[in-house]
Amino acid sequence: MKRQKGAALVEVAVALPFVVSLFIGLMDFGLYFHQQIYVELGLHDATHAILQDAGVASRPDELLKTAKKAANLANLELKVSREDEFLRVEVVAPIRPLLPGIRYLGYPDRTVSRAYVRIF
């Protein structure tokens, strides 16, 4: 009877770190996708504001101010640059995983979303 209890305790002690790491890894990827949706929403709001204000303000720095106000970007980095008749809007957000070692497995350190807006 004591051997069975001891064997079960050893099995739990061996399996528990793997199970906990698996759940934390799942939470990390869930947080990553949540952050990606947040970035996409910020990009959508920023490009919408740029399209509404494009006729009034033609310089990228003015459009950047308008987009930042409209998108309510707290910890996101927003870049606006002009390329011929297009505006390139880029939103970047840093990501910090719960497991620091997951970066070595290819986990990204930031999420980036870009959109090109054609201005006439």
N, C-alpha and C positions, 0 to 999 in steps of 0.2 A: 504494500500500500504506500509506504514512504517512497519507494523507488518511482512509482507512477507520479506522485506529486512532484518529486524532484525533476523527473523527465519533462513534465508539463511546464514547470517553471523555467527550465533551460530552453525549451521550445519558444516560449513567450519572450524570453530575454534575447534570443537570436532573431526572432521575426519582428519584434516591436520597432526597432530602428528603421527597418525597411518600410514598414507600413506607415510610420510617421513621416518619413521622407517622401513617400508616395503622395500622401495627403497634402503635405506642404507644397510639393511640386505642382499638384493639381490646382491648389490655391494660387500659386504664382502665375500659372498660365491663365487662369481666370482673371486675375488682376491685370495681366498684360492685355487681354482682349477687352476688358473694361476700359483701360487707358486708350486703346486704339479707337474705340467707339467715341470716347471723349474728344480725341484729336480730330476724328472725322466730323463730329458735330461742330467743333470750333472752326474747322476749315470751311464747312458749309456756311456758317454764320458770317465768317470773314468775307468769303467770296460774294455772298448775297449783298453785304454792305458795300463792297467795292462796285458791284454792278449797279447798285442804286446811286452811288456817288461818282461814278466814272465820268460823267459828263461835266460835273462841276470841278472836280479836282483831278488834274491829269498827271500830277507828279506822284511818284511812288511813296514819298514820305508822307504826303497828305492822305493818300489812300491807306497807308499803314496805320495812321492815327484813327481814321474812321473805322477800319476793320478791327482794331484792338478794342475800341469802345463797344462796337456791336457784338463782337464774339465773346466778350467777358472772359478773356483768357488769363487765368490766375497764374499758373505755373508753366504755361506753354510759351514757346518762342515762336514768333510770327515773322516771316520774311516776305517782302513784296519786292519784286524786281520787274523791270520792263524789258521785253525782248520784242522789238519791232511792234507789231500790232497786238501782241499778247502781253498779259500780265501773268507772272508766275507767282503763285501764292503757295507758301510752304509753312506748315505747322510742325514743330518738333517738340516732343515731350520726353523728359528723362524718365527712366524706369529703374526702380530699385527692387530687386527680387528679395523674397523672404529668406531664401537659402543663398548665401553668397557664393558657394561653390558651383551653382548652376550656370554661372557665366561661362565656365569652361566647357559646358556642353552645347554652346551655341546660343544661349539666351541673349537677346539683344539688350543693349544698354539704353536705347531710346526708340521711340516710335515716330515715324515720319509720314506725313501725308502731303501730297502736292496736287495742285490744280492749276490748269492754264485757262485764263479767261481772255477771250478775244474782245478787243475794244475797237470800235470803229471811229 
